[in-house]
C-alpha cells in the first residue's frame, strides 16, 4: 500500500515537472472536464491568470486548476505572459492597443476606431446579443441531454 502511495506521488511530481506556464488571454473562460465545449465546467479562469500547461491535444490544452486538471481551448491561452500593469507594459515594448488586442479585448478607443472605420456595421445589434443571450451551463446541459447531443 505504501509503495502505491509513493508511486502515485512520484508520478504526480513527474507530471508537474513537465508542466509549463501559460496565461489566459481572453476575458474569461471555463475550464472543462473534457476537451469539449459542452463538457462540465470545473471553474472559471480570467484574463492574465497563470496556469500550468500539462499537455496539448488538437485545439485543447490540459491545465492544472487548483487541485483539478481540466481543459481549455488553445485559443484562450498564450505562452507569452499577459501584462496587466503599465510598469510591466514598458518592459515588453507594446502599446496599450496591442496589449488589448492580444488579449482578445477592446478598449473604448479601439472600439471607437473600428466603429468609425466600418460605419455601416450594426454594433448596436452586437451589444444587444451580448446583453440578452445569457444561457447558464445547466441550461446548455439540459438542452444537450434532451436533444441527444454530445454522445
C-alpha positions as CSV (number, residue, x, y, z in Angstrom):
1,X,0.0,0.0,0.0
2,X,2.8,2.4,0.9
3,X,4.5,1.7,-2.4
4,X,1.3,2.6,-4.3
5,X,1.1,5.9,-2.5
6,X,4.8,6.7,-3.1
7,X,4.4,5.7,-6.8
8,X,1.4,8.0,-7.1
9,X,3.2,10.9,-5.5
10,X,6.2,10.3,-7.8
11,X,4.0,10.2,-10.9
12,X,2.3,13.4,-9.9
13,X,5.6,15.1,-9.2
14,X,7.0,14.0,-12.6
15,X,3.9,15.3,-14.4
16,X,4.3,18.6,-12.6
17,X,8.0,18.8,-13.6
18,X,7.0,18.8,-17.3
19,X,4.3,21.5,-16.8
20,X,5.0,24.8,-18.4
21,X,3.4,28.2,-17.5
22,X,0.7,29.6,-19.8
23,X,-1.6,32.7,-19.4
24,X,-5.2,33.2,-20.1
25,X,-5.6,35.7,-23.0
26,X,-9.4,36.1,-23.0
27,X,-11.6,38.0,-20.6
28,X,-13.0,34.8,-19.1
29,X,-13.2,31.1,-20.0
30,X,-14.4,27.9,-18.3
31,X,-12.0,25.0,-17.6
32,X,-13.8,21.9,-18.8
33,X,-13.7,18.4,-17.5
34,X,-13.2,17.0,-21.1
35,X,-11.8,18.6,-24.2
36,X,-15.3,19.6,-25.4
37,X,-17.1,22.9,-25.3
38,X,-20.1,21.4,-23.7
39,X,-18.3,19.4,-21.1
40,X,-18.9,20.1,-17.4
41,X,-17.2,23.3,-16.1
42,X,-14.7,22.9,-13.4
43,X,-14.4,26.6,-12.8
44,X,-13.7,29.9,-14.5
45,X,-10.3,31.5,-15.4
46,X,-9.8,35.1,-16.2
47,X,-7.5,37.3,-18.3
48,X,-3.9,37.3,-17.2
49,X,-4.3,34.3,-14.9
50,X,-1.3,32.0,-14.9
51,X,-1.9,28.2,-15.3
52,X,0.3,25.2,-15.7
53,X,0.1,23.5,-19.1
54,X,0.2,19.7,-18.7
55,X,-0.3,18.7,-22.4
56,X,-1.8,19.7,-25.7
57,X,-4.3,17.8,-27.8
58,X,-5.6,19.2,-31.0
59,X,-7.3,22.5,-30.2
60,X,-7.3,21.9,-26.5
61,X,-4.7,22.4,-23.7
62,X,-4.8,20.3,-20.5
63,X,-4.2,22.6,-17.4
64,X,-3.8,22.3,-13.7
65,X,-6.6,24.3,-11.9
66,X,-6.1,24.2,-8.2
67,X,-6.4,20.5,-7.3
68,X,-8.1,19.6,-10.5
69,X,-7.0,19.1,-14.1
70,X,-9.1,20.2,-17.0
71,X,-9.2,21.6,-20.5
72,X,-9.2,25.0,-22.2
73,X,-9.4,25.8,-25.9
74,X,-5.9,26.5,-27.1
75,X,-7.1,29.9,-28.4
76,X,-7.9,31.0,-24.8
77,X,-4.3,30.8,-23.7
78,X,-0.9,32.2,-24.5
79,X,2.7,31.1,-23.9
80,X,3.6,34.7,-23.5
81,X,3.0,36.3,-20.1
82,X,0.0,38.6,-20.2
83,X,0.9,42.1,-18.9
84,X,-1.6,43.8,-16.7
85,X,0.2,46.9,-15.3
86,X,1.7,49.9,-17.1
87,X,5.1,49.3,-15.4
88,X,5.2,45.8,-16.8
89,X,4.0,47.1,-20.2
90,X,7.2,49.2,-20.6
91,X,9.2,46.0,-20.3
92,X,7.6,44.4,-23.3
93,X,7.6,47.4,-25.6
94,X,4.0,47.2,-26.7
95,X,1.4,49.9,-26.7
96,X,-1.9,49.6,-24.9
97,X,-3.9,48.9,-28.1
98,X,-1.6,46.0,-28.9
99,X,-1.9,44.5,-25.4
100,X,-5.7,44.9,-25.5
101,X,-6.0,43.3,-29.0
102,X,-3.6,40.5,-28.0
103,X,-5.9,39.8,-25.0
104,X,-8.8,39.5,-27.4
105,X,-10.5,42.5,-25.9
106,X,-11.3,46.1,-27.0
107,X,-10.6,49.3,-25.2
108,X,-13.0,52.1,-25.7
109,X,-10.5,53.8,-28.0
110,X,-10.0,50.7,-30.2
111,X,-13.7,50.1,-30.4
112,X,-14.4,53.7,-31.4
113,X,-11.8,53.4,-34.2
114,X,-13.4,50.2,-35.5
115,X,-16.9,51.9,-35.4
116,X,-15.6,54.9,-37.4
117,X,-13.8,52.7,-40.0
118,X,-16.8,50.5,-40.5
119,X,-19.6,53.0,-40.2
120,X,-22.2,50.6,-41.8
121,X,-21.7,48.0,-39.2
122,X,-24.5,47.5,-36.6
123,X,-22.7,47.4,-33.3
124,X,-25.9,48.1,-31.5
125,X,-27.0,44.5,-32.6
126,X,-23.8,43.0,-31.2
127,X,-24.4,44.9,-27.9
128,X,-28.0,43.6,-27.9
129,X,-26.9,40.0,-28.4
130,X,-24.2,40.3,-25.7
131,X,-26.7,41.7,-23.2
132,X,-29.7,39.4,-23.9
133,X,-28.2,35.9,-24.7
134,X,-27.1,34.7,-21.3
135,X,-27.6,30.9,-21.1
136,X,-26.5,29.0,-17.9
137,X,-24.3,25.9,-18.2
138,X,-27.2,23.9,-16.6
139,X,-29.5,25.1,-19.5
140,X,-26.9,24.0,-22.1
141,X,-26.5,20.6,-20.4
142,X,-30.3,20.1,-20.3
143,X,-30.7,21.2,-24.0
144,X,-27.9,18.7,-25.0
145,X,-29.4,15.9,-22.9
146,X,-32.9,16.4,-24.4
147,X,-31.5,16.6,-27.9
148,X,-29.2,13.6,-27.5
149,X,-26.2,15.7,-28.3
150,X,-22.6,15.2,-27.3
151,X,-22.5,11.4,-27.3
